[in-house]
Amino acid sequence: MATPSRLSIRPARLDQADDHFVLTAFDSALPYLASIGSGAQWGDVPFTAKPERVKEMHDFCARSDRVRALEEEQESSAALQQQGSVVQVPRMEWSKLLIAEAHTHMETETETDGTKAIRVAGAGMSLHAPGYVVRALPHIFASPTALVDRSSTSNHQADDDGKEDDAPPEFAYLNYLIVHRDPLGFDASNSRSQEGPPAPAPAQIFNPSASSLTKGAGALLIKNVAALTSSLRPASTASIPLFVDCWDGNGAQLVAYYESQGFVSVGTFAVPDKHGAGMPWTGRLLRMDVAVA
């Protein structure tokens, strides 16, 4: 029989196509959202079919990969370990994309494959707020370093002198949090694409359901993001804010989820045409004050 799965968190990697996994996780949620009356949350066009979304996620993962590589290089240096140095990356280049994996025994009618890691969810964090939030709530994100629109003139001017990069981050931002609704299907299709022509899927009989694989993944990712946030400032600082925004529609069910995870509502804002022309979108900004480690 299959044993219950356990969850672990690892940094995303471009060479494992984790950016594509996150995009397909968003895709997998669209039919479900439509079925519960939340179709306006992300629209009905798959994220993998939007070139701007594909590039955005690739670039986010690439920045995260660079930070991961620098951290691994630092950890391997005894001298730096003794000095307790922190990886120095320009604030606008600092991103973390995390992947949650379920470790479970996969059994078929003919064999037990042993423990396997299956990607089930992803989360991305940065040290700046999305441009649409900054524009909608300038009184909250008044600092130039809060801007994320990398192509804008004002953003480049704010970062050119690099003065802000030496100061502790003002806050962290949870940019992405998504649980894949069909992780087993993604894992199977990904395995076939790596091995060659698609083969008939074996009759799986004791495999855990998707819900048992993904249960608790979102909460665990938030916990890890909060832990990373707590390490961003010196111990002399009491706390550092962690922000997130989400869709405010359909009875604010998503807002209630984030509140259950320790976030507090800050306010609502509107972003016209965020996920399609003529599609109104109202968001909610939430905040968690994370104690500094």
Secondary structure, 3 states (H helix, E strand, C coil): CCCCCEEEEEECCHHHCHHHHHHHHHHHHHHHHHHCCCHHHCCCCCHHHCHHHHHHHHHHHHHHHHHHHHHHHHHCCHHHHHHCCCCCCCHHHCEEEEEEEEEEEEEECCCEEEEEEEEEEEEEEECCCCHHHHHHCCCCCCCHHHCCCCCCHHHHHHHHCCHHHHCCCCCEEEEEEEECCCHHHHHHHHHHHHHCCCCCCCCECCCCCHHHHHCCHHHHHHHHHHHHHHCCCCCCCCEEEEEEEEECCHHHHHHHHHHHCCCEEEEEEECCCCCCCCCCCEEEEEEEEEECC
